[in-house]
Amino acid sequence: MQKIKIKQKQKAKSNLEIEELFISAVINLKDSFIVLNAGVKNNWFHIYQKEWKFISKFIQKHNKIPSRKIFQKQFPDFKIHKDVDEYDHLLEEIKQAHIRQVLIEEVHDLTTDLKMRSIEPSKIIRSTRDKFNDIIHETNGRQNEIEIISEWKPVYADVSKRASLAEDSGQVGAPTGFPTLDLATSGLQPSHFWTIGARLGEGKTWCLVKMAVAALMSGYRVQFDSLEQSRNQIAIRTHTFLHERAGLNIFNSLQLSNGRNVNLREYKKFLRGLQSNINSQMFISDTSRGRVDIDAIAAQIERNHPDILFLDYIQLMAETADWQSVRQVSADLATLSTKYNICIVAASQVNRQSLVSNSKNNPGAEHFSGSDSIGQDSDALVTIKRISRSVNRLQLVKYRHGPDGQKFYTHFAPGYGVFEEIARAEADDLIQSDHESDD
């Protein structure tokens, strides 16, 4: 009996720690929309129920999470862990702790009922089944549902957040670096899945790096997963775009890659200055330590908490080259973007058929290599067509949330940090100059 009491105390302490850490993560998170969307219930808390009720009521009344100062004034003895930010992990932990506690209580009641011969076993089975279904519904199934007449606050919180972003920066999402795309889509938005398609050597990777830099410079946290190039190669390309945006003339990508004519002193000075000039972070991962799969990407998101994740590219993630494998990767990426409420932008190959059937136009959704599901899963499809040595044409082939079909031209000289949208007249001049130079 003494051993059982000791184990119960240890379990209670474990539940206490989980609830304490979860509440700390919520206060540190400062994002009421994510909390509302998760559907956290008061009865999930068996130790700190008063504390959670206060947070829940505060969110409902003020549409935001209480600050650390306000919460501590109400509960001065509560220990807030300032470095805790693993919200998604702790959300799952607190659900599981609640389920365990409820199951313990239900098993105890079940045993008591079975000892009472006056109750038919069939009734006990039905009652127990209903209770277990209620637990599953409360902690899992209900999380992805909403009754829009009475439960309007999560939707309002989402719209309010979008309105605030639009007022502050002119658009809801992170900038893409291309004005036409930003105008058509309002940027790279949470839970959206974008795909950038092109043939080999037509600028897929450069386009992703360009977008990553635009987001980074606007204060968004970026994760870049490279399945084809090393971390240093992606870093060099990133430095080239950052260098160009700063209006400097110290180096270019070709010099850094070749190791020629590089002023190392000035390059180091530039790199040291980035931290003071950029108020965000960019994490780069490659496949040098093994294949990147969906689970590895999910772990990166949990660890680095990016606002946007860039992946180069889909077909290299597939276990095999067949369409079923590509379809699975595409579906998994779309699911991750929704689960973690981040934007995922992935590059994709387009097939050779696009050269034959679509030689003068940009590739369409039907030309993405491996599977039609890429087009179906993506919120936005952007394709790149190489027009001449220094001109690319981009097209928003599909946009799930608004009009699509917009085309625009870019000056494409990425080795010098140039991948900029330009007017048609300027594009025509560059194309003519390229042709004359090639002749």
N, C-alpha and C positions, 0 to 999 in steps of 0.2 A: 504493500500500500504506500509506503514512504517513497519508493522509487517512482510510482505513478504520479504522486504529487510533485516530485522534483521535475519530471518530464513536462507536466502541465505548466509549471512556472516557467520552464525554458521556452515552451511554445508561446506563452503569453508575452514573454520578453521579445520573442521573434516577431510577433504580430505588432507589438509596440514600435519596434524599430522600423518595420515596413511602413506603418501609417505615418510615423514621424518623418521618414525620408520622403514619402510621397507628398505630404503637405509642404515640406521644404522645397521640393522640386516645382510644385505648382506656384509657390510664391516667387521663386527665382525665375520661372518661365515667363511670367507677366503676359500671358496670352490667353484671354478669357475664351476666345472662340474655340481653341483646341480643347479646353476643359469642358465647355458646354457640349461640344460635338461628341465627346467620349461618353457622355451619359452617366457620369459617376453618381452613385446614389448615397444618401446619408447612412443607410443601414449597412453599407460596406465597411463602416468604421465601427469597431467594437471597443476601442479604447479612447480615441480622440474624436468622438462623434460631435461634441459641442464645438470643437475647433473647425471641423469641416462644415457644420451647419452655418457657422459664421461666414466662412469663405463663400459658400453657396449663396446665401442671402445677399452678401455684398455684391457678388457678380450679377445677380438678378436685378438689384437696385441700381447699381452704378455702371453696369456693363464693362467692368474691368476687375482684375484681381487686386485685393487689398495690398498695399505696400508692406514691406517688412516692418516699418515703423508703426503703422496702424494695427497690424496683427499682433505685434509684441505688446502694444499698449493694452490690448484686450486680453492677451494671454502671456503675461510676463514670464511665466515659468516654462513656457514651451521652448525647446531648443531647436532653432532653425539652423540647418546645415547649409552654409553659404555656398559651398562648392558642388552641391548636388544638382544635376541637371538632366539625369537619365529618366526623363518623364515617361517615355513609352515603356521602358523596361519595368519601372516601378508601378505603372498602371496595371500591367499584367500581374505583377507580384501581389498587389493589393486585392485584385479580383480573386486570385487563387487562394490567398489567405482567408478571404471572406467565405469562399466555397468550402474550404476545409472546416472552418468554424461551424457553418450551417450543417454540414454533413455530420459532424460530431454530435450536434444537438438532435438531428433527425434520427440518427442511428440509436441514440439513447431513447427517444420517444418510441421508435419502432420496436425495440426490445421490450419496453414497458407494455405496449399494446399486445404484443404476441403472448405475453404472460397472462393477459386477461382473456380467458376462454370465452367470455361473452361476446367478443368481437370476432366476426368472421374473417378468416385469413384473406379472402378475396377482396374484402373492403379495405383491409390494411394495405394490400398490394396496390389497389387503385389510388388510395390516398398518398402512398409513398411515391408512386409514379408521378402523380400530379405535382407533388412538392418538388421532386427532382427536375421536372420540366420547367417549373417556375424559376428555379435557380439558374438553369441554362439560359432561359429567356431573359432573365434580369441582367446577367453578367456578360452575355454574348450576343444573342439574337437581337435584343432591343437596342444594342449600341448602334446598329446601322439603320435604324428606323427613326422616323419622326412623324408625329401627328401635327400637321401644319397649322391647324386652327388654334389649338391651345399651346403648342410648343413652338411659338414663333420666334422666341428669343435667340436661339442659335443662328437662325437665318438673318435676323436683324443685326446680330453681332458681326456676321460675315459681311453684309452690305455696308455696315458702318465702317468696318475696317477698310473696305475697298474705297469708300468715299474719302476717308482720311488720306489714304495713299495717293489717290487721284488728285486731291487738293494740294498735297505736299510736293509731289514730283511730276504731276501731269498725267500719270497713268497708273494703273493698278499693279502691273508686274514690273519685273526688272527689265531694263533696256536691253535690246538685242544688238545695238550698235548700228542698226539699219533703220532709218526713219520710216520707210514705207511699211516695214513689218510692225514697228511700234504703233503706228497709226491704225493699222488694220486689226491688231490683236490686243493692244494695250499692254504688250510686253509678256515676259515669261512669268506666268502666274502659278501660284501654289496648286498642286494636284493635277497640273496639265502635263501631258506627255507629247513632246515634239520630236519629229524625225527630220533630219537633214539628209537628202539623198543626192548622190552624184556618181559619175564614173570615176575610176581610178585616176588620181592626179589632177582632179578638177576643183579641189579646194575644200573637201569635207572637213578635214582636220583644222585647216586654217579658219574655216567658218566657225567651228566650235570654240577655238581659242579666242577669236575675235569677240564672240558673244560672251565668253567667260570674262574677258577683260572689261567689257562694257558693264557687266553686272558687278564685278569686283570694285570698279571705280565708283560705283553708286552705293557702295556699302553692303552689298550682299555677300554672304559666305558661299564659297564655291568649292565643289569637289569635282575633280577631273580624272576620269579613269581611262587610261590609254592602254589598249590591248595590242597596239601595233608598234608604238614608239616608246622610248624610254622616258622616265621622269625628267631627265635633264634635257632631252630634246623638246619636250613640251614646255619646260621652264624657259628655254632659250627663245622659243616662239612667243611666249607670254612676255618676256622681257622686251622683245622687239616691238610689240604693240604698245607696251607701257612707255617705252622710250619715245616712240613716235607721238603718242598723245601728249607727252611732256614737251614736245617741240624741240627735242635735243638732236644733236648731230655727232654722237660719240661712236656709235657702232650700228651694225645691222645684223640680221640673222645669218647671212652668208658668212660674214667675218667671224661671228661667234662659233658657228658650226665648223668652219675650216681652220680656226685658230690663227688666222692671218690678219695682219694689220689691226690687231686689237690693242687698244690702250687699256691695259689691265688696271692701271691706277684709276682712270676715270670710270671704268666699268664697275670697280669695287665701290667707288664713291656713289655711283648711281644706285647700286643695290642696297647700300646702307641707308640711302635716303628714302627707299620705298616704304619702310615701316612708319616713318613720320608723315608720309604723304597719302598713305592708303589706310583707311579706317576699317579694314576687314581682313579676311584670310582666304587663301586659296590652297587647297590640298590636292596634290597630284599623286596618283597611284598608277603603277604599271604592272605587267605580268611577270616581272623578273623573279618574283618569289612564288610563282605558281599561277594557275589559271584563275581568272576572276569569274565567279558565278553569282547568282542572285543572292545567296546567303551571305557571301563576302560583301556585296554592295550594301545589303541591309545592315551588316555590322558596321560598315563605314559611316552610314547615315546615323546610326545610334551613337557612334564615337565622335564624329566631327560636326554633327548637326548643321549640314549645309542647307542653304535656301534653294540652291539649284545644283543639280548633278549633271555633268556632261559625260557621255560615254562614246568612245571611239573604237570599234563600232559594233553594231548588232550582230552581224554574221560571224564575227570572231568570238562571240560569247556562246554561240550555238555549239552543242556537243558534236553534231554532224551537220553536213551541208544541206540536208533535206528540209522540205518546207515545214514539216511537223516540228522540228527542233527550233527553227527560226520563229515559228508561230508561238511556241512556248515562251521564248525569251521576250518577245514583244509583249505578250500578255502579262508576264511577270513584271516587266518594267512599268507598264501602265498601272498595275496593282500597287507597286511600291510608291508611285507618285501620289496615289490617293491615300494609301495607308499612312504615309509620313507627311502628307500635305506639303510636298515640295514639287518643284518643276524638274522634270527629267528631260534632257535634250540628248538624243542619240543620233549618231551618224549611221548611214546605211548605204550599201552599194546599190546601184541600179544596174539592171541587166543589159546585155549586149543588144537585145531587141530594141531598146530605146534609140540606138544609133540608126537602125534600119527604118523603123516605123515612125520615128519622131526626130529625124535628123536636123530639122530646122527649128524645132520647138523644144522647150524644156521637157524633161521626162515627166510622166504622169504617175499617179498612184499605182497604176497597173505595172509599172516598170521596176518596182522595188524587188530586189533579188530575194528569192527564197520563199516568200509567202505574201498573199494578199492581206493577211491579218495585220501587217504593219500599217497599211492604210486605214484599216478598220479601227485599230487600237489607238491611233494617234489623234490628239486634239488638233495638231497642226502638222502639215507636211510642207516642207520647203525643198525645192530642187534647184540644183546649180547646173548651168550650162556654160561651158567654156566657149566664148565667141572668138576670141583672139588671144594672143600671148598675154595681153595686159587688161583684158575685159572679160568679165563674167556676167551672165544674166541670171538673176534669182527670181523664182516665182513661188508665191504662196498657193500651192496646188490645192490644199484643203485647209479649211479652218472650221472646226465643229461649232464654234460659238458666234459666227458672223460671216459676212461675205468673204469670198476668196477669189483667187485668180489674178491678183495683183502681180505685176512684173516690174522689175527695176534693174538697172545696170550698176556694176561696180568697177572701180579701178582696182585691178588685182595685181599688186606687186608685193606679195607678202614677205619676201626676203628683205624688203626695206620697211616693213611695218605698215604697208598700205593695203587696205582692203576696205575701201570707202564707197558708199553709194554716190553715184554721179548722174547728171542729167543725160538724156538721150543724145543731145547734140555733142556733148563732151565725149560720150562713148563712141559716137560715129567718128569723131576726129582721131581718137586713140586707135580704133580699129583700122582706119585708113593708114595711120602712121605705122602700125604693126605690119600691115600687109606690104607697105613700101619697103620697110626695113628687112622683112623676110625675103623679098624679091632681090 
